[in-house]
Every structure is written in C-alpha cells, then in structure tokens.
Amino acid sequence: MQLEAMKEQLKHIIQKYSAGKLTLKEQIELSDQLADPHNRDAEEILHDDWKLQPESNLISERDLKPILDKVHHHIRLNEENKVVRLNFMQHFQRIAAILIFPLLLTFLAYFYFQDKPTATTTSFAEIECPMGVRTKFQLPDGSTGYLNSGSRLKYPVQFIGERKVELVGEAFFDVVHNAEIPFHVNTRNLDIKVLGTTFNVIANEDEQTEEIVLQTGSVDVSSRNGKQLAVLSPNEQLTLDIEMRTFAKKGVEASQYTTWKEGKLVFRNENMQQVARRISRWYNAEVVVDDRLLDDYTFHATFIDEPLDEVLKLLSITTPISYKEEKRETNKDGVFQKRKITLRINQSKINQFR
C-alpha cells in the first residue's frame, strides 16, 4: 500500500507540473526522483507521459547532452553503485526533451549555483545624512520623508513583494497607502508596520531608548522577534527601554516631534530630562541634567534654526536653570569630542519660579 501511495504521489506531482502549478520545492523533489536510476516507477510514469506527446514537441536530444552529462556526473559522485541502466537513460533523455527540461535546469542550479548570486538578487541603496543637516528622501513606492542629522536609511532600489526599510537615527515617514503590501521600518530592536500613514521614528545607536510618535493613521509596533508590543493611534508615543526591555505608551502632541523636518525645535511643557535628550539629538551634543530638583520643572518654547548657545541662554532666562559647558577634549587623532553641557538648578533664581 505504501508503494502505491508513493506512486500516486509521483503521478500527482507530474500532473501539477504539466498544469504549470509545480512549486520550486516540488520541482527539486521530482528532479531527485528522476535522477535516481533505480526509480522504476518514475521511469514508467514518465515513459507513458512521453508516448502521449506529439512528435512535433520533441526537442533535439543533442541539445540536452551537456546538461544530462552534468546530471549523470553528479549522480556518479554521490552513489556507490556506478551502474546505470541504459534503457532508463534513453527514455530519460527523450522524456526530458518534452517534459522536464526546466526541471533539469532547476536541478543543476540547486546543486551548482545555490551559493552564487543570481540576476534577481536585491540591490540596496543607503542614504547617510551628514551631521548638522536634514535630508529629504523618496522611496521606490512613492513614499517620502526626512532623515535627520547623522542618520542612515537603507532600502531596496525596488520593492518586490514587500516594502521594508532599515533605519539608524531619526526619520519622519509619509507612507503611500497600500493595504496589500504593508510598509515596515526596522530598527535595531523594533519592527514598525503601517499601511499608509505619517509618523516619526527615533532609533539612535548611542541611546538606550527607541521612540515612535504617530501623527496620522495607525502603527503596529512589534519587537524584532515578532512579539507585538502596541498599536498606536494619532498623537501617541511608544518608548522602548532597550536595557530594561520594557516599553511605555502615552499621549503626546505629535507636532512637537515632527516639526524638526521644517527646522523647528518645539517643546510643549516637557520635563527637563526630555528637554536635555532632545537638545542633545538636535545639536549632536551631550546635555545632561545634574540635579534631581529640575525634574519638577517643564519647558515650553519653539526654536527655528537657532544655534545651541542661543537655546541655552533662553533656557537659563525662562527657567531656574544654569548651565556649564565642560572643556572639550580631543581623542588620539586630534578630533574634538562632542560638546558637553551640564544643567543645574540656579538657587539664586529659584524663588522667581515658584
């Protein structure tokens, strides 16, 4: 019974091939059976199929000889028994001409070219935004966006079957809607899936958090191992703590996280830790809060292409804060390190802000 079932399965595969519905896995399976000189069932079924084909469909046996030689060589290398039945090979050559010519090519490609790049290998492009500037980009599907200072975006030059990009740094995306092919942004730790929406992503290599802020539409956020974390609605933010492996979702004013693409640095009643972190990203500096008393203060302001010194000056005027810039050191190559600014409470001004 088992042999009959195997024979019926072989017939089924050959019928699927004749109908043009054979998968790559089934092609390889059929190729393996055809290359087995002891497989009499395959010989019998293929011989019957060959007799049903019109003579005009036959391809010259001479044209297949180099391919068949390679197949035979591979069989000889992998079998201890080197005797091949002549009548099987004669039928095999004739049948291959009308039925399994593509299978032979698949068979050869599988064993001889599986580790070599093919013509369908995906090519990628990468945009790297220099420090201190912002770059607008357009993707192959028409989606657009902006890349922030010091960020990198990698994407295929043509989206085939999927829309997926890789981000390091910060970017704003305006994704063209396509319900059949979702758009994915991959960071080090997150997979962000959308159908068509506008949102901002922050995933800097030197920070312990990653953030997504949704402006319009809907965003499905998962970890890179496929575990769903949250679905965001407009004006919501998800923050991932990489070290603690925790995340938090909260409501925000999305515009204050997305207007950077227009050269605006916007704060809307944000605590000083958030202010320091965003100033650090914006100006590629290290701004730290060195006083827990500052956690009780918030900041509200909008800056348009202002230098860091002007931002710090206004901060010290409108809050009970003083700042100090550390002396910049150089590394062994003579390159200056980032500017480091420390924020502290200004005790002489604190009563003015109570």
N, C-alpha and C positions, 0 to 999 in steps of 0.2 A: 504493500500500500504506500509505503514511504517513497519508493522509486517512482510509482505512478504519479504521486503528488509533485515530485521534483520535475518529472517530465511535463506535467500540465503547467507548472510554473514557468518552465522554459518556453513552452508554446505561447503562454500569455505575454512574456517579455518580447518575443519576436513579433507577435501581433501588434503590440504597442509601438514597436519600432516602425513597423510598416505604416502605422497610422500617424507617425511623426510625433508621438507623445512620450517617447522614452526619456527619462531623466539621465543626468550625467552619471549618477551612481549606478543606474541600471545598465547604461552603456558599458561601463567598466566591468560590471558583473558578467554581462554577456560576452564581452571580449575575453575575459578569463576562461569562460567555458569553451569558447571557440578555439582558444589557444591550447586546450588540453587534448592531446591526440588520443586519449583513452575515453573521451566522452562520446560514446556511440549514439546516445540519444540526440546530442547536438548535431552530429553528422546526419542522422536520419531525418530529423526535422528540417534542417537547412537544405538537404538534398531534395526533399519533397517540395519545399518552397521554391527552389531553383527551377524545378521542372515546370512549375506553373508560370514562370516568367516568359514573356515573348522574347524571341531571339534578338529582336532589334534593340533590346535594353542592355545586351551584353557589352561590356567594356573589354577592350583588348587585355588578354591575360598578361601580355608582355609588359604593359604599363604598371602592373601591380607587383612585378617581381622584386624590385628593390625594397618595397615595403614588407612583402612577405618574407624576404631574406632576413630583415631585421627582427621580425616576429619570431622566426624559426631560431635565430641566433639567441634571442632572449630565452626561449623555451629550453634550448640546449644547455645554457648556462645554469638554469635553475632546476634541472631534472637529472637524476642519477641515471635513469633509463634513457639512452640516447637513440633508441629505435623508434622511428615514426612510420606509421602505416602509410604506404604510398597511395592507396586508393582514397584514404581520408584527405590527404593533402591535395589530391587532384580535384576532388569535389570542393574542398575548401577554397581553392583558388577561383573556381568558376562561380561559386556562390558569393564570394567576397565581391566579385565584379558587379553584382546586381543588388546585393542586399546589405553587406556590412562594410563597404568601403569607408564610410565615415567612422564606423566602429574601430577599424584598424588604425585610423589616424588618431582616434582618442586613446587607443591602447598604447600607441607609440609615444604620444605626448605625455601620457600618465607616467610612463617609466623613464623616458629620456629627457623630458623638459619640465618636470614638475617643480624643479628648484630654480628655473630660469624665468626672468621677467617676460611677459607677453605683451602684445600690442595693446591689450586692454588695461594694462597697469595704470592705476590712477596717478595723475600728476597733481602736485600741490603747489600752491602759491602761499607766500607768507609776507605779511605787512608788518614792519617794525617801525614804530613811531618814535622818533628821537625825543630826548628829554626837552621839556620846555615848550612843546608844540602839540597840536591836536591834528589828527588826520581823518578826513572823510573817506569812506570806502563804499564800494558797491560790489555785491556778491553775484555769482552766476545766475541766480534765480530772480534778480532784480531787487532783493533786499538791500537796504542801505544802513549806514550807521556811522559812528565816530569812534576813533581809537584815541585814548588819552595818552598823555606823556609817558614814555618808557614802556609802552605796552606792545604785545605781539598778537597777531591773529593769523592762524593757519587754516586754509580751506582748500578743497579740491577745485581745480580750474573748471570743472564741470560737475554738477550734481547728477549722479546716476543712481537712481533707486533710493537715495536718502539725501537729506540736507543736514550736514554736520560740520561744525567748525570747532577749532580749539583756541582757547583764549588764555593768555597770561597777562594780567594787568587789569585795566578798566576799559569797558566799551559800552556804548549805547547802541541798541539794535532796533531797527524799524523793519520788521519781517513781513514779507509778502505772504498773504494768506494762502494756504494750500492744505485742505482738510485731509487729502490722501497721503501727503508726504510731510510729516511733522518736521520742524526745524529744531536741531539740537545744538546747544552750546556746551561744550565740555571744558571744565576747568580741571585743576589737579584733583579735586575732591567731589565735584558735583556734575550732574547731567541735567541740564535745563531744557525742557521740552515745551515748545509752543507751536501753534498752528499759524498764527499771524497776529502780531502784537508789537508794542513798544515797551522796552524795559532796559534797565541798566544793570551791569554785572561788574563787580569788583573782585578780583582774584589775583592779588599781588603775591609774588613768590616769597617776599621777605616779611609777610604778615601772617598772623595766626588766625585770621578770620577771612571768610569769603561772604559776600553780600549780593543779594538780588533785590532790586526795587522795581516793582511793576507800575507802569504808567497807564497803559490801556490793555484790554484783553484779559487773557488768563495764562498763567505759567504753572507747569507741573515740575516740581523740583525733586530730584532723587539723588541718592549717593551714586558713586561710580560703580558700585556693585549691584545696582538695580533696586535698592530699597527706597520706596517713596517716602519723602520727608513731609512735603506740604504742597498744597495747591494755593497759589496766590491770586488775590483779586486786586483791582486797581488801588493804588495808594497803600500797598502793603509791602513790607520788607522782611526778608528772611536772612538771618545772620547765622553762619555756621562757625562754631568754635572748633578749629581743627585739632588743637591739643586735647581739649576735654571731650571731643566727639559729641557735642551737644549742639542744638540749634534752637533759635527763638524766632517767632513771628510777631510782628507788631504793625500797627498803623503808622504811616508817615505821610508827609507831604512830598509826593514823588518829584515835583518840580525842583525842589532844592537839591535833589541828587542827579538830575538830568540836565540842568541848565549849564553845566560845565562845558558842554559842547558849543555853547554860544559865548564862552569866555567869562561866564558869571560863576562866582563862588557865593552860594546862598546858604545862610544859617537862619533857621527858624526855631528859636528857643531850644537850642541843643545844649546839652551839658558840656562841660569843658573837656572831658575825655574825648567826646565825639568831635569837638572843635579842633583839638590838637591832632587827632588822627586825620581829619580831612585836610587840614593845613599841611600836614606832613606829605600827604599824597600829592596835593596840588603843586607844591613848590619843591618836591623832591628833597625835603629837609627832615630832620629828626626833631619833632616838637614833643616834649614830654611835660606832663603835669606832676609837679613835685610837692604837692600839698593837697591832702585829702579834703581840706576845707573848701577847695574850689569845686568839689563835686556838687555843692548846693547852688551853684550859680549857672545860669544859662546865658546864651548869647544870641542876639538877633541882628543880622546885618546882611547886606549884599555888596559884593565887590565885583567890579568889572575890570579885568586885566590889571589889577593893582599889584605892585611889587610886594614882596613879603614884608619888607620894613614898614611899609605904609599900613599893612594889615595889623602888624604887631603894635604899631603906635596907636591906631584906633582902638584896638582891644584894650590897651592899658588905660585909655582915656575913658572908655564907657563901662569898664568893669573894675573891681578892686584887685587888679592883677598887675604884677610887674614881671618883666621878663629879662633874662640874661642869656647872651649868646656865648657859648664856650669857644675857646680858641680852636681854630681849625687845624687839625694835624694832617700830615702827608704820609702816604704809605711809602714802601721801599722804592716805588717807581716815581716818586715825586708828585703823585696825584693827590689833590686835596680831598679829604673826606667830606661827607655831607655836612651842611650847617646843622649845628645842634643848639636848640633854643629850649631853655627851661622856664616854665611858668610857675610862679609862686603867688601866694596871697600878699597883698600890699596892706600891711596893718595900719599904716597912716591914713589910708583911704577907706578902710572897711566900713566905718560908720556912715559914710555918704551913701552907701548902697543897701542899708538896712531898712 
